[in-house]
C-alpha cells in the first residue's frame, strides 16, 4: 500500500474520492428514513462528525465524489502516458 502511494499518488487520490463516495452511500443506506436524528452526546467532535455524515448522505455528494474520482483517474492515466 505504501509503495502504491509513493509510485502513484494521483491514483491514490482517486481511490480516496471513491472511498468517500462509498462512505456517503453507506451513510445514506444506514440513515434510511431518518435524515436528522437527534445528537445525544456532549462531545462537540462527535456531534460535528454526525452532522457531516448526515449532510453528505445525499445522491449529490455520492455523484460528486464519483465524478471527481473519475476525473482524477483520467488525469493519472494522462500523466502516465
Secondary structure, DSSP 4 states (H G I P E B T S, - for coil): -HHHHHH-HHHHHHHHHHHHHHHHHHHHHHHTT-SSPPP--S-HHHHHHHHHHHHT-SHHHHHHHHHHHHHHHHHHHHHH-
